[in-house]
Amino acid sequence: MGTEIEVKIGREIVRARRAKHWSQERLAREAGVSRHYLSEVENGSRQVSVSMVVRIWSVLTETEVGELFRVLGI
């Protein structure tokens, strides 16, 4: 299990993905990552760079990544 922030980021990515009714496979393809990598990010078990969070988040939503960080309390 990752840090508290990694777990929170993963949960928000899952929430946004499900809101779009996307599978992990679709999000992974759109973001240019493997489904395995995305699964680890969503589970909070993978350290993820800010640039990768921005990349995944921008595929999912029109909301600025800053809003994600505000929701997470970062």
PyMOL commands that place a pseudoatom at each C-alpha (Angstrom):
pseudoatom trace, name=CA, resn=MET, resi=1, chain=A, elem=C, hetatm=0, pos=[0.000, 0.000, 0.000]
pseudoatom trace, name=CA, resn=GLY, resi=2, chain=A, elem=C, hetatm=0, pos=[1.235, 3.457, -0.834]
pseudoatom trace, name=CA, resn=THR, resi=3, chain=A, elem=C, hetatm=0, pos=[1.212, 6.665, 1.103]
pseudoatom trace, name=CA, resn=GLU, resi=4, chain=A, elem=C, hetatm=0, pos=[-2.011, 8.336, 2.158]
pseudoatom trace, name=CA, resn=ILE, resi=5, chain=A, elem=C, hetatm=0, pos=[-1.767, 10.809, -0.714]
pseudoatom trace, name=CA, resn=GLU, resi=6, chain=A, elem=C, hetatm=0, pos=[-1.162, 8.067, -3.293]
pseudoatom trace, name=CA, resn=VAL, resi=7, chain=A, elem=C, hetatm=0, pos=[-4.253, 6.244, -2.025]
pseudoatom trace, name=CA, resn=LYS, resi=8, chain=A, elem=C, hetatm=0, pos=[-6.320, 9.463, -2.225]
pseudoatom trace, name=CA, resn=ILE, resi=9, chain=A, elem=C, hetatm=0, pos=[-5.117, 10.186, -5.763]
pseudoatom trace, name=CA, resn=GLY, resi=10, chain=A, elem=C, hetatm=0, pos=[-5.995, 6.649, -6.789]
pseudoatom trace, name=CA, resn=ARG, resi=11, chain=A, elem=C, hetatm=0, pos=[-9.490, 6.941, -5.315]
pseudoatom trace, name=CA, resn=GLU, resi=12, chain=A, elem=C, hetatm=0, pos=[-10.141, 10.204, -7.149]
pseudoatom trace, name=CA, resn=ILE, resi=13, chain=A, elem=C, hetatm=0, pos=[-8.957, 8.712, -10.434]
pseudoatom trace, name=CA, resn=VAL, resi=14, chain=A, elem=C, hetatm=0, pos=[-11.281, 5.734, -9.926]
pseudoatom trace, name=CA, resn=ARG, resi=15, chain=A, elem=C, hetatm=0, pos=[-14.174, 8.080, -9.081]
pseudoatom trace, name=CA, resn=ALA, resi=16, chain=A, elem=C, hetatm=0, pos=[-13.595, 10.173, -12.207]
pseudoatom trace, name=CA, resn=ARG, resi=17, chain=A, elem=C, hetatm=0, pos=[-13.137, 7.101, -14.407]
pseudoatom trace, name=CA, resn=ARG, resi=18, chain=A, elem=C, hetatm=0, pos=[-16.361, 5.529, -13.182]
pseudoatom trace, name=CA, resn=ALA, resi=19, chain=A, elem=C, hetatm=0, pos=[-18.226, 8.813, -13.653]
pseudoatom trace, name=CA, resn=LYS, resi=20, chain=A, elem=C, hetatm=0, pos=[-17.300, 8.571, -17.346]
pseudoatom trace, name=CA, resn=HIS, resi=21, chain=A, elem=C, hetatm=0, pos=[-18.265, 4.876, -17.403]
pseudoatom trace, name=CA, resn=TRP, resi=22, chain=A, elem=C, hetatm=0, pos=[-14.790, 4.006, -18.651]
pseudoatom trace, name=CA, resn=SER, resi=23, chain=A, elem=C, hetatm=0, pos=[-12.977, 0.745, -18.055]
pseudoatom trace, name=CA, resn=GLN, resi=24, chain=A, elem=C, hetatm=0, pos=[-9.403, 0.668, -16.823]
pseudoatom trace, name=CA, resn=GLU, resi=25, chain=A, elem=C, hetatm=0, pos=[-8.448, -0.577, -20.265]
pseudoatom trace, name=CA, resn=ARG, resi=26, chain=A, elem=C, hetatm=0, pos=[-9.925, 2.472, -21.967]
pseudoatom trace, name=CA, resn=LEU, resi=27, chain=A, elem=C, hetatm=0, pos=[-8.350, 4.972, -19.594]
pseudoatom trace, name=CA, resn=ALA, resi=28, chain=A, elem=C, hetatm=0, pos=[-4.992, 3.218, -19.835]
pseudoatom trace, name=CA, resn=ARG, resi=29, chain=A, elem=C, hetatm=0, pos=[-5.134, 3.319, -23.644]
pseudoatom trace, name=CA, resn=GLU, resi=30, chain=A, elem=C, hetatm=0, pos=[-6.180, 6.997, -23.718]
pseudoatom trace, name=CA, resn=ALA, resi=31, chain=A, elem=C, hetatm=0, pos=[-3.458, 7.958, -21.208]
pseudoatom trace, name=CA, resn=GLY, resi=32, chain=A, elem=C, hetatm=0, pos=[-0.787, 5.868, -22.925]
pseudoatom trace, name=CA, resn=VAL, resi=33, chain=A, elem=C, hetatm=0, pos=[-0.039, 3.601, -19.958]
pseudoatom trace, name=CA, resn=SER, resi=34, chain=A, elem=C, hetatm=0, pos=[-0.525, -0.092, -19.325]
pseudoatom trace, name=CA, resn=ARG, resi=35, chain=A, elem=C, hetatm=0, pos=[-3.651, -1.318, -17.563]
pseudoatom trace, name=CA, resn=HIS, resi=36, chain=A, elem=C, hetatm=0, pos=[-1.397, -2.883, -14.925]
pseudoatom trace, name=CA, resn=TYR, resi=37, chain=A, elem=C, hetatm=0, pos=[0.273, 0.475, -14.217]
pseudoatom trace, name=CA, resn=LEU, resi=38, chain=A, elem=C, hetatm=0, pos=[-3.101, 2.233, -14.019]
pseudoatom trace, name=CA, resn=SER, resi=39, chain=A, elem=C, hetatm=0, pos=[-4.413, -0.443, -11.664]
pseudoatom trace, name=CA, resn=GLU, resi=40, chain=A, elem=C, hetatm=0, pos=[-1.479, 0.138, -9.339]
pseudoatom trace, name=CA, resn=VAL, resi=41, chain=A, elem=C, hetatm=0, pos=[-2.049, 3.907, -9.450]
pseudoatom trace, name=CA, resn=GLU, resi=42, chain=A, elem=C, hetatm=0, pos=[-5.752, 3.457, -8.687]
pseudoatom trace, name=CA, resn=ASN, resi=43, chain=A, elem=C, hetatm=0, pos=[-4.956, 1.098, -5.811]
pseudoatom trace, name=CA, resn=GLY, resi=44, chain=A, elem=C, hetatm=0, pos=[-2.447, 3.559, -4.383]
pseudoatom trace, name=CA, resn=SER, resi=45, chain=A, elem=C, hetatm=0, pos=[0.322, 0.988, -4.556]
pseudoatom trace, name=CA, resn=ARG, resi=46, chain=A, elem=C, hetatm=0, pos=[2.416, 2.802, -7.193]
pseudoatom trace, name=CA, resn=GLN, resi=47, chain=A, elem=C, hetatm=0, pos=[4.402, 5.965, -6.668]
pseudoatom trace, name=CA, resn=VAL, resi=48, chain=A, elem=C, hetatm=0, pos=[3.211, 8.285, -9.363]
pseudoatom trace, name=CA, resn=SER, resi=49, chain=A, elem=C, hetatm=0, pos=[4.824, 11.487, -10.598]
pseudoatom trace, name=CA, resn=VAL, resi=50, chain=A, elem=C, hetatm=0, pos=[2.947, 14.755, -10.738]
pseudoatom trace, name=CA, resn=SER, resi=51, chain=A, elem=C, hetatm=0, pos=[3.329, 14.748, -14.517]
pseudoatom trace, name=CA, resn=MET, resi=52, chain=A, elem=C, hetatm=0, pos=[1.668, 11.324, -14.724]
pseudoatom trace, name=CA, resn=VAL, resi=53, chain=A, elem=C, hetatm=0, pos=[-1.187, 12.452, -12.465]
pseudoatom trace, name=CA, resn=VAL, resi=54, chain=A, elem=C, hetatm=0, pos=[-1.675, 15.456, -14.750]
pseudoatom trace, name=CA, resn=ARG, resi=55, chain=A, elem=C, hetatm=0, pos=[-1.612, 13.201, -17.827]
pseudoatom trace, name=CA, resn=ILE, resi=56, chain=A, elem=C, hetatm=0, pos=[-4.184, 10.736, -16.467]
pseudoatom trace, name=CA, resn=TRP, resi=57, chain=A, elem=C, hetatm=0, pos=[-6.390, 13.456, -14.974]
pseudoatom trace, name=CA, resn=SER, resi=58, chain=A, elem=C, hetatm=0, pos=[-6.434, 15.530, -18.166]
pseudoatom trace, name=CA, resn=VAL, resi=59, chain=A, elem=C, hetatm=0, pos=[-7.643, 12.507, -20.139]
pseudoatom trace, name=CA, resn=LEU, resi=60, chain=A, elem=C, hetatm=0, pos=[-10.478, 11.985, -17.666]
pseudoatom trace, name=CA, resn=THR, resi=61, chain=A, elem=C, hetatm=0, pos=[-11.798, 15.446, -17.041]
pseudoatom trace, name=CA, resn=GLU, resi=62, chain=A, elem=C, hetatm=0, pos=[-11.908, 19.045, -18.152]
pseudoatom trace, name=CA, resn=THR, resi=63, chain=A, elem=C, hetatm=0, pos=[-11.215, 20.055, -14.547]
pseudoatom trace, name=CA, resn=GLU, resi=64, chain=A, elem=C, hetatm=0, pos=[-7.776, 21.489, -13.939]
pseudoatom trace, name=CA, resn=VAL, resi=65, chain=A, elem=C, hetatm=0, pos=[-5.461, 19.214, -11.995]
pseudoatom trace, name=CA, resn=GLY, resi=66, chain=A, elem=C, hetatm=0, pos=[-5.194, 21.995, -9.410]
pseudoatom trace, name=CA, resn=GLU, resi=67, chain=A, elem=C, hetatm=0, pos=[-8.791, 21.226, -8.480]
pseudoatom trace, name=CA, resn=LEU, resi=68, chain=A, elem=C, hetatm=0, pos=[-7.826, 17.606, -7.856]
pseudoatom trace, name=CA, resn=PHE, resi=69, chain=A, elem=C, hetatm=0, pos=[-5.028, 18.768, -5.575]
pseudoatom trace, name=CA, resn=ARG, resi=70, chain=A, elem=C, hetatm=0, pos=[-7.417, 21.092, -3.706]
pseudoatom trace, name=CA, resn=VAL, resi=71, chain=A, elem=C, hetatm=0, pos=[-9.877, 18.218, -3.175]
pseudoatom trace, name=CA, resn=LEU, resi=72, chain=A, elem=C, hetatm=0, pos=[-7.015, 16.091, -1.874]
pseudoatom trace, name=CA, resn=GLY, resi=73, chain=A, elem=C, hetatm=0, pos=[-5.792, 18.868, 0.404]
pseudoatom trace, name=CA, resn=ILE, resi=74, chain=A, elem=C, hetatm=0, pos=[-2.399, 19.153, -1.260]
for i in range(1, 74): cmd.bond("trace and resi %d" % i, "trace and resi %d" % (i + 1))
show_as sticks, trace
zoom trace
